[in-house]
Amino acid sequence: MRKMALLLPLLGLLVAAPVAAAQLRPVSTYSIVARDSLTGQIGVAVQSHWFSVGSVVPWAEAGVGAVATQSFVEPSYGPLGLELMRLGRSAPEALSALVSTDPDAAVRQVAMVDANGRVAAHTGARCIANASHVTGAQYSVQANLMENATVPRAMARAYERATGDLADRLLAALEAAEGEGGDVRGRQSSALIVVKAESSGRPWADRLFDLRVEDAPDPVGELRRLVRLQRAYLALNEGDERFTAGDVAGALAAYHEATDLVPDAATNGEAAFWVGITLAGVERVEEALPWLRRAQVQDARWAEVVRRLPAAGLLPDDPALVARLIAEMQR
């Protein structure tokens, strides 16, 4: 109850602040909030004909829920919605509390999903057509200023039929919106957040994907590229953790997964370099050399990085080994 009492003044901010000049244009176009019933992961994804949509529309917290706040956007719906759900309110209860205190609810479009998969959505009567939302099992899709009124239904079908993990399914919904005509104004930016089912107390570790495309001709296509790249770096991180724990075989498997996901150029040689360094560090130098050469092709400065690794404990303090690795890389 004490936490709720502290939150009430924040809710009052919605009452006190009618649509400001900076909010006289609709910031977002279409989005999805969802919870994966198998993994418990929670996510939100959005695309808009607006610069840097990811800075205001999508909100998510592990073990709590996700929010998409759009149309004539009121960003405070994000943190306030998450706070209400963190205090035990369901998504419908949290959304109702916020809408009921907002004098400009008629121009808002907001959706929420909580950690139990309960969803809620609101499309104000004065959102610009075509504007509507569709809710389903543990997800909600919503759109405004669409070229066609069929966009939300197309997003819902795509999400329900998609395979893969939550990030893949969120992307499928965005791509379906584009295929159905998308925003009548065009496209500019996109964002995607996926968090773990439960909080670890370390928010930075709970975000599996936290990606933003600020300005691009094809923001959804670019978002898909970034999701694939993020998967490669997640595999690299797993490899590092396994190597630190002494699981060399597991580390190499993770590193190979990373390099299979994206070409060397996509990581500027990063993935190939660390596979090579891992191998060299456990005296498998002949296996290491092709990987290190691959990195060097992407950027000649990788050889300088090798020189600096022994002092950091990432290679044996063996001048002959370091000299050989550098010489082979620069051949």
Secondary structure, DSSP 8 states (H G I E B T S, - for coil): -HHHHHHHHHHHHHHH----GGGSS----EEEEEE-TTT--EEEEEEESSTTGGGTSEEEETTTEEEEEEES--TTHHHHHHHHHHTT--HHHHHHHHHHT-TTGGGEEEEEEETT--EEEEE-TTS-SS-EEEEETTEEEEESSBSSTTHHHHHHHHHHH--SSHHHHHHHHHHHHHHTT-BTT---EEEEEEE-SS--S-HHHHEEEEEEE-S-SSHHHHHHHHHHHHHHHHHHHHHHHHHHTT-HHHHHHHHHHHHHHS-GGGGTTHHHHHHHHHHHHTT-HHHHHHHHHHHHHH-TTHHHHHHHTGGGTSS-S-HHHHHHHHHHHT-
